[in-house]
């Protein structure tokens, strides 16, 4: 159904993506694996016909090819942000945004099929919810439903499991298996070997913007080169660059966070429901729970980004929220990474500028940087292996490389509180382990404490000492469990 031979695709005036040979038969489901910057997103665009073919032969007999990517999700959220820009609203017009069902049916209206797909992905109860209020995992499921409305016979998914909790990942793997049985050919582009679903029989390997080889799953996983990719013994233990100024040190007697009966609601539905929580000195918390439980909402209360934060009894670093502090007073103590921050970083800044913005807690840099800050940014770029990309635009990097830069941006000032909301999303195996080592080193050698959200248990750094778990009750509301981990 799809044959590609000696194909060279244009990425830019100086960069190409190549496929020596690829054959995809109907039902010949495939997973392609690669590190950050290997060309995974370029493969998706090549297979979907979005890249210009410079040479070679392509014969595609599939009737309808659809793909899903991080970039598509970013565009949907960007569109909602523009739609809800109050400067664009007419007098008397409400700022409401599109509902989940409107997003799903925007290009193909079929209410019954929309409901069927939403139920299949466990978001049937969210169809009337505004899209902008959904969690990362819920927006991902919405995007998948939106594409399936087109009833494709070739479905390409770029990192579909990132941002999904364990149950949702298992559910998605089962749904993709069902789709494959319904004569839909599935191609997955992944960075985690352990996310290859059971029904995938063939694997391709990507590196240096080339699809290097394709073979059976057993053959690929036993290949020496592939084993080297997942061997972490040679990850360098390079020390982290220092902070630009001495980090703020707090006494051990001062609780870092005190939240009493925390409450957040949307349309009278509680998202955070009477949560009382304390984070003491030297505690590093992992926060877990299903998509939509309110984990990211809790973090936004702490960072000062949630408007309902000022309605809550919240004490941060010994200072009560709403006692006259500015948003900059809050953020100067905090380093932060999340999917929403990644999606919000729209400015056309250079990679180095994005790193430097971590010193000012801004999106972009709007003031002079010191010589020391510039020197330290160069050291971080060397640590990231992105020295050559320093002056290139942030948006020109692959999604995984962008996430690495944003993680470094959160670490540059060695913050009092490091808040990481699904930070490893979009990173390959090697870079996930590298980032975890950075986090553990920062925590062990300095005065930083950690709040860490991830749906992957194996993603938690070694420094985690406590766990807060969101547990769904019988009435669909959430209860909270606290656990001290044995170290």
C-alpha positions as CSV (number, residue, x, y, z in Angstrom):
1,X,0.0,0.0,0.0
2,X,2.9,2.4,0.7
3,X,6.3,2.0,-1.0
4,X,9.2,4.4,-0.6
5,X,12.6,3.9,-2.2
6,X,15.8,6.1,-2.0
7,X,13.6,9.1,-0.9
8,X,15.2,12.4,0.1
9,X,12.9,15.0,1.6
10,X,13.5,18.7,2.1
11,X,13.5,20.0,5.7
12,X,15.2,23.3,5.1
13,X,17.7,24.8,2.6
14,X,20.5,22.9,4.4
15,X,18.9,19.9,5.9
16,X,17.2,16.8,4.5
17,X,15.4,13.6,5.7
18,X,16.0,10.3,4.0
19,X,14.4,6.9,3.7
20,X,16.3,4.3,1.8
21,X,13.5,1.7,1.7
22,X,10.1,1.4,3.4
23,X,7.2,-0.9,2.5
24,X,4.0,-0.8,4.5
25,X,1.3,-3.4,3.6
26,X,-2.3,-3.1,4.7
27,X,-2.3,-4.3,8.3
28,X,1.5,-4.1,8.5
29,X,1.5,-2.1,11.7
30,X,4.9,-0.4,12.5
31,X,6.6,1.4,15.3
32,X,9.5,3.7,14.6
33,X,11.9,4.6,17.5
34,X,14.5,7.3,17.7
35,X,16.3,9.7,20.1
36,X,15.5,13.4,20.3
37,X,16.6,15.1,17.1
38,X,16.7,11.8,15.2
39,X,13.9,12.9,12.8
40,X,10.8,11.3,14.3
41,X,8.6,14.3,13.5
42,X,10.1,14.6,10.0
43,X,9.2,10.9,9.4
44,X,5.6,11.7,10.3
45,X,5.5,14.7,8.0
46,X,7.1,12.7,5.2
47,X,4.6,9.8,5.4
48,X,1.7,12.2,5.5
49,X,2.9,14.1,2.4
50,X,3.8,17.4,4.1
51,X,7.5,17.3,3.2
52,X,8.8,18.2,-0.3
53,X,10.2,15.1,-2.1
54,X,13.5,16.1,-3.7
55,X,14.4,12.7,-5.2
56,X,13.4,9.0,-5.0
57,X,10.1,7.2,-5.5
58,X,6.9,7.2,-3.4
59,X,3.8,5.2,-4.2
60,X,1.0,5.6,-1.6
61,X,-2.2,3.6,-2.3
62,X,-3.9,4.4,1.1
63,X,-7.1,6.4,0.6
64,X,-7.0,8.5,3.7
65,X,-3.8,9.2,5.7
66,X,-4.1,11.0,9.0
67,X,-1.6,11.8,11.7
68,X,-1.5,13.2,15.2
69,X,1.4,15.1,16.7
70,X,2.4,17.4,19.6
71,X,2.4,20.3,17.0
72,X,-1.3,19.7,16.2
73,X,-2.2,19.8,19.9
74,X,-0.2,23.1,20.2
75,X,-2.1,24.6,17.3
76,X,-5.5,23.6,18.8
77,X,-4.5,25.2,22.1
78,X,-3.1,28.3,20.3
79,X,-6.4,28.7,18.4
80,X,-8.3,28.5,21.7
81,X,-6.0,31.0,23.2
82,X,-6.6,33.4,20.3
83,X,-10.4,32.7,20.4
84,X,-10.5,33.6,24.1
85,X,-8.4,36.7,23.8
86,X,-10.7,39.2,25.4
87,X,-9.4,42.0,23.1
88,X,-11.1,40.1,20.2
89,X,-14.5,39.7,22.0
90,X,-17.5,41.9,21.0
91,X,-19.3,43.9,23.7
92,X,-21.5,41.6,25.7
93,X,-19.9,38.4,24.2
94,X,-18.9,35.7,26.7
95,X,-15.4,34.3,26.9
96,X,-16.4,30.6,26.7
97,X,-14.3,28.8,24.1
98,X,-15.2,25.6,22.2
99,X,-16.4,22.4,24.0
100,X,-14.8,19.1,23.6
101,X,-17.4,17.8,21.2
102,X,-17.1,21.0,19.1
103,X,-13.3,20.3,18.8
104,X,-13.9,16.7,17.9
105,X,-16.5,17.5,15.3
106,X,-15.1,20.7,13.9
107,X,-14.2,19.2,10.5
108,X,-16.7,16.2,10.5
109,X,-20.0,16.5,12.1
110,X,-21.6,13.2,13.3
111,X,-23.0,13.4,16.8
112,X,-23.5,9.7,17.2
113,X,-20.0,8.8,16.0
114,X,-18.5,11.5,18.2
115,X,-20.3,10.1,21.3
116,X,-19.1,6.6,20.3
117,X,-15.5,7.6,20.0
118,X,-15.6,9.7,23.2
119,X,-17.0,6.8,25.2
120,X,-14.4,4.5,23.7
121,X,-11.6,6.8,25.0
122,X,-13.3,7.4,28.4
123,X,-14.1,11.1,27.8
124,X,-17.8,10.8,27.0
125,X,-18.6,12.7,30.2
126,X,-16.3,15.6,29.0
127,X,-18.0,16.4,25.7
128,X,-19.8,19.5,27.1
129,X,-16.7,20.6,29.0
130,X,-14.7,23.6,27.6
131,X,-11.6,22.2,25.8
132,X,-9.4,24.8,27.5
133,X,-10.2,23.2,30.9
134,X,-9.1,19.7,30.0
135,X,-5.9,18.1,31.3
136,X,-3.0,17.1,29.0
137,X,-4.1,13.5,28.7
138,X,-7.7,14.5,28.0
139,X,-6.7,16.9,25.3
140,X,-4.6,14.1,23.7
141,X,-7.6,11.8,23.7
142,X,-9.7,14.6,22.2
143,X,-7.2,15.0,19.4
144,X,-7.3,11.3,18.6
145,X,-11.1,11.3,18.5
146,X,-11.0,14.3,16.2
147,X,-8.7,12.5,13.7
148,X,-10.7,9.2,13.9
149,X,-13.8,11.2,12.8
150,X,-12.2,11.2,9.3
151,X,-12.1,7.3,9.3
152,X,-8.6,7.0,8.0
153,X,-7.1,3.7,6.6
154,X,-3.6,4.8,7.5
155,X,-3.2,6.4,11.0
156,X,0.2,7.8,12.0
157,X,0.7,8.8,15.7
158,X,3.6,10.8,16.9
159,X,4.3,10.1,20.7
160,X,0.6,9.1,21.4
161,X,1.3,7.7,24.9
162,X,3.1,10.8,26.3
163,X,0.9,12.6,28.9
164,X,-1.4,9.6,29.5
165,X,-1.6,7.8,32.8
166,X,-1.1,4.0,33.1
167,X,-4.7,3.1,32.6
168,X,-5.1,5.5,29.7
169,X,-2.0,4.1,28.0
170,X,-3.3,0.6,28.3
171,X,-6.7,1.7,27.0
172,X,-5.1,3.5,24.0
173,X,-3.0,0.4,23.2
174,X,-6.2,-1.7,23.2
175,X,-8.1,0.9,21.1
176,X,-5.2,1.0,18.5
177,X,-5.3,-2.8,18.4
178,X,-9.0,-2.7,17.7
179,X,-8.4,-0.1,15.0
180,X,-5.8,-2.4,13.4
181,X,-8.3,-5.2,13.4
182,X,-10.8,-2.9,11.6
183,X,-8.5,-2.6,8.6
184,X,-6.8,0.6,9.7
185,X,-3.0,0.4,9.4
186,X,-1.2,2.0,12.3
187,X,2.3,3.6,12.4
188,X,3.6,4.7,15.7
189,X,6.5,7.1,16.2
190,X,7.9,6.7,19.7
191,X,10.9,7.3,21.9
192,X,10.3,4.6,24.5
193,X,10.9,1.0,23.6
194,X,8.6,-0.1,26.5
195,X,5.7,1.7,24.9
196,X,5.6,-0.5,21.8
197,X,2.2,-2.2,21.9
198,X,1.9,-5.9,21.8
199,X,0.2,-6.0,18.4
200,X,3.2,-4.2,16.7
201,X,5.4,-6.8,14.9
202,X,7.9,-4.6,13.1
203,X,10.2,-1.8,14.3
204,X,12.1,0.9,12.5
205,X,15.1,2.8,13.9
206,X,15.7,6.5,13.3
207,X,19.0,8.4,13.6
208,X,20.5,11.6,12.1
209,X,17.3,12.3,10.1
210,X,17.3,8.9,8.4
211,X,15.1,5.8,8.7
212,X,18.1,3.5,9.1
213,X,16.6,0.0,9.2
214,X,13.3,-1.9,9.6
215,X,13.0,-5.5,10.9
216,X,10.9,-7.7,13.1
217,X,10.5,-6.7,16.8
218,X,12.6,-9.6,18.1
219,X,15.5,-8.9,15.6
220,X,15.6,-5.2,16.4
221,X,15.5,-5.5,20.1
222,X,18.3,-8.0,20.1
223,X,20.5,-5.8,17.8
224,X,23.7,-4.7,19.4
225,X,23.3,-1.1,18.3
226,X,19.8,-0.8,19.8
227,X,21.1,-2.3,23.1
228,X,23.7,0.4,23.2
229,X,20.9,3.0,22.8
230,X,19.3,1.8,26.0
231,X,22.6,1.2,27.9
232,X,22.9,4.1,30.3
233,X,26.3,3.2,31.9
234,X,28.1,5.8,29.8
235,X,26.0,8.8,30.6
236,X,28.5,11.3,31.8
237,X,28.2,12.6,35.4
238,X,29.1,16.2,34.4
239,X,28.5,18.7,37.2
240,X,25.7,21.2,36.7
241,X,26.6,24.8,36.0
242,X,26.3,27.0,39.1
243,X,23.6,29.5,39.8
244,X,24.1,33.1,38.7
245,X,23.7,34.2,42.3
246,X,23.7,32.4,45.6
247,X,20.3,30.5,45.9
248,X,17.9,31.6,48.7
249,X,18.3,29.4,51.8
250,X,15.4,28.9,54.2
251,X,15.6,27.4,57.7
252,X,14.6,23.8,58.2
253,X,11.9,24.9,60.7
254,X,10.0,26.8,57.9
255,X,7.3,24.7,56.1
256,X,7.7,25.3,52.3
257,X,4.0,24.8,51.5
258,X,0.9,24.8,53.7
259,X,-2.5,24.4,52.0
260,X,-5.6,24.3,54.2
261,X,-8.8,22.9,52.7
262,X,-7.8,23.8,49.2
263,X,-10.7,24.1,46.8
264,X,-10.8,24.8,43.0
265,X,-14.0,24.4,40.9
266,X,-15.1,24.9,37.3
267,X,-18.8,25.3,36.5
268,X,-19.6,24.2,40.1
269,X,-17.6,21.0,39.7
270,X,-14.8,20.6,42.2
271,X,-11.4,19.9,40.7
272,X,-9.4,20.3,44.0
273,X,-11.8,19.3,46.8
274,X,-10.8,20.2,50.4
275,X,-7.1,19.2,50.1
276,X,-5.0,19.9,53.2
277,X,-1.3,19.4,52.5
278,X,2.1,20.4,54.0
279,X,5.5,20.2,52.4
280,X,8.3,20.5,55.0
281,X,12.0,21.2,54.6
282,X,14.0,18.4,52.7
283,X,10.8,16.7,51.4
284,X,10.6,15.9,47.7
285,X,7.1,14.9,46.6
286,X,5.8,12.8,43.7
287,X,2.2,13.6,42.8
288,X,0.3,10.9,41.0
289,X,-3.2,10.3,39.8
290,X,-5.3,9.8,36.6
291,X,-5.8,12.3,33.8
292,X,-8.1,15.1,34.9
293,X,-7.7,14.5,38.7
294,X,-6.4,18.0,39.3
295,X,-2.6,17.5,39.6
296,X,-1.7,20.3,37.3
297,X,-4.3,22.6,38.8
298,X,-2.7,22.0,42.2
299,X,0.7,23.0,40.9
300,X,-0.8,26.2,39.2
301,X,-2.1,27.2,42.7
302,X,1.4,27.1,44.0
303,X,3.1,28.9,41.1
304,X,0.5,31.7,41.3
305,X,-0.8,31.1,37.8
306,X,-4.3,30.0,38.8
307,X,-6.8,32.8,39.5
308,X,-8.5,30.8,42.3
309,X,-5.2,30.6,44.2
310,X,-6.0,33.8,45.9
311,X,-9.3,32.4,47.2
312,X,-7.4,29.7,49.1
313,X,-5.7,29.5,52.4
314,X,-2.2,28.9,51.0
315,X,1.2,29.7,52.7
316,X,4.3,29.5,50.5
317,X,7.8,29.9,52.0
318,X,6.2,31.3,55.2
319,X,4.2,34.0,53.4
320,X,0.4,33.9,53.0
321,X,-0.9,34.1,49.5
322,X,-2.6,37.4,48.8
323,X,-0.6,39.3,51.5
324,X,0.7,41.8,49.0
325,X,3.3,39.8,47.2
326,X,3.6,40.1,43.4
327,X,3.7,37.2,40.9
328,X,7.5,37.8,40.6
329,X,7.9,37.5,44.4
330,X,6.5,34.0,44.0
331,X,8.3,32.9,40.8
332,X,11.8,34.0,42.0
333,X,11.8,31.0,44.3
334,X,10.5,28.6,41.7
335,X,11.7,26.7,38.7
336,X,8.9,25.3,36.6
337,X,8.3,23.0,33.6
338,X,4.9,21.8,32.3
339,X,3.2,20.9,29.0
340,X,1.2,24.2,29.2
341,X,4.4,26.2,29.6
342,X,5.8,24.4,26.6
343,X,2.7,25.2,24.6
344,X,2.8,28.8,25.8
345,X,6.3,29.4,24.7
346,X,5.3,31.0,21.4
347,X,7.8,33.8,21.1
348,X,10.2,33.6,18.2
349,X,13.3,33.5,20.5
350,X,16.6,31.9,20.1
351,X,17.5,28.7,22.0
352,X,20.0,30.7,24.1
353,X,17.4,33.3,24.9
354,X,14.9,30.7,26.1
355,X,17.6,29.4,28.5
356,X,18.4,32.9,29.7
357,X,14.7,33.6,30.4
358,X,14.9,31.2,33.3
359,X,16.9,33.8,35.3
360,X,14.0,36.2,34.9
361,X,10.9,33.8,35.0
362,X,9.7,35.3,31.8
363,X,8.8,34.0,28.3
364,X,11.5,35.8,26.4
365,X,14.1,38.2,27.7
366,X,13.2,41.9,28.1
367,X,16.2,43.2,30.1
368,X,20.0,43.1,29.9
369,X,21.7,39.8,30.9
370,X,24.9,39.8,32.8
371,X,28.2,38.4,31.5
372,X,27.9,35.6,34.1
373,X,24.4,34.6,33.0
374,X,25.5,34.5,29.4
375,X,28.5,32.3,30.3
376,X,26.4,30.0,32.3
377,X,23.9,29.7,29.5
378,X,26.7,28.6,27.2
379,X,27.7,25.9,29.8
380,X,24.1,24.6,29.8
381,X,24.0,24.5,26.0
382,X,27.2,22.4,26.1
383,X,25.6,20.1,28.7
384,X,22.6,19.7,26.4
385,X,24.7,19.2,23.3
386,X,23.1,22.1,21.6
387,X,25.9,24.6,21.3
388,X,25.5,24.7,17.5
389,X,21.8,25.5,17.9
390,X,22.3,28.4,20.4
391,X,21.3,31.1,17.9
392,X,18.7,29.2,16.1
393,X,15.0,29.7,16.9
394,X,13.6,27.6,19.7
395,X,10.8,26.4,17.4
396,X,13.3,25.0,14.9
397,X,14.3,22.3,17.5
398,X,12.6,19.0,17.7
399,X,9.9,18.7,20.4
400,X,12.1,16.6,22.6
401,X,15.0,19.1,22.3
402,X,12.6,21.9,23.1
403,X,11.6,20.1,26.3
404,X,15.3,19.6,27.3
405,X,15.9,23.3,26.9
406,X,12.9,24.1,29.1
407,X,14.0,21.7,31.8
408,X,17.4,23.4,31.8
409,X,15.6,26.8,31.9
410,X,13.9,25.6,35.2
411,X,17.2,24.5,36.7
412,X,19.5,27.5,35.8
413,X,18.9,29.5,39.0
414,X,19.0,26.4,41.3
415,X,15.5,27.3,42.7
416,X,14.2,26.8,46.2
417,X,11.3,24.8,44.8
418,X,11.5,22.9,41.5
419,X,8.1,22.1,40.1
420,X,8.1,19.6,37.2
421,X,4.8,18.6,35.6
422,X,5.3,15.7,33.2
423,X,8.8,17.1,32.5
424,X,10.1,14.0,30.6
425,X,7.2,14.0,28.1
426,X,8.7,13.7,24.6
427,X,12.2,12.6,25.7
428,X,13.9,9.5,24.6
429,X,15.2,6.9,27.1
430,X,18.7,8.2,27.2
431,X,17.7,11.8,27.8
432,X,15.1,10.8,30.4
433,X,17.8,9.1,32.5
434,X,20.1,12.1,31.9
435,X,17.5,14.6,33.2
436,X,16.8,12.4,36.3
437,X,20.5,12.5,37.1
438,X,20.5,16.3,36.8
439,X,17.5,16.5,39.2
440,X,19.0,14.2,41.7
441,X,22.3,16.0,41.6
442,X,20.7,19.4,42.0
443,X,18.6,18.1,45.0
444,X,21.6,16.4,46.7
445,X,24.1,19.1,46.3
446,X,22.0,22.2,47.0
447,X,19.0,23.5,48.8
448,X,16.3,22.8,46.1
449,X,13.2,20.8,46.8
450,X,11.1,19.0,44.3
451,X,7.4,18.6,43.3
452,X,7.3,16.0,40.5
453,X,4.2,14.9,38.4
454,X,4.5,11.9,36.1
455,X,2.2,9.1,34.9
456,X,5.3,6.8,34.5
457,X,6.4,5.3,37.8
458,X,9.9,4.7,36.4
459,X,10.3,8.4,35.7
460,X,10.5,9.4,39.4
461,X,14.0,10.5,40.4
462,X,15.8,8.8,43.3
463,X,15.4,11.8,45.5
464,X,11.6,11.4,46.0
465,X,10.7,11.1,49.7
466,X,6.9,11.4,49.8
467,X,4.0,10.7,47.5
468,X,0.6,12.4,47.2
469,X,-2.0,10.2,45.3
470,X,-5.3,11.4,43.8
471,X,-7.7,8.5,44.2
472,X,-11.1,8.6,42.4
473,X,-14.1,7.9,44.7
474,X,-17.4,6.3,43.8
475,X,-19.0,9.7,43.2
476,X,-16.3,10.6,40.6
477,X,-14.7,13.0,43.1
478,X,-11.1,12.5,44.3
479,X,-9.7,11.7,47.7
480,X,-6.1,12.2,48.7
481,X,-3.6,9.8,50.1
482,X,-0.2,10.7,51.6
483,X,2.7,8.4,51.8
484,X,6.3,8.6,53.2
485,X,8.6,6.5,51.1
486,X,11.3,4.2,52.6
487,X,14.7,5.3,51.5
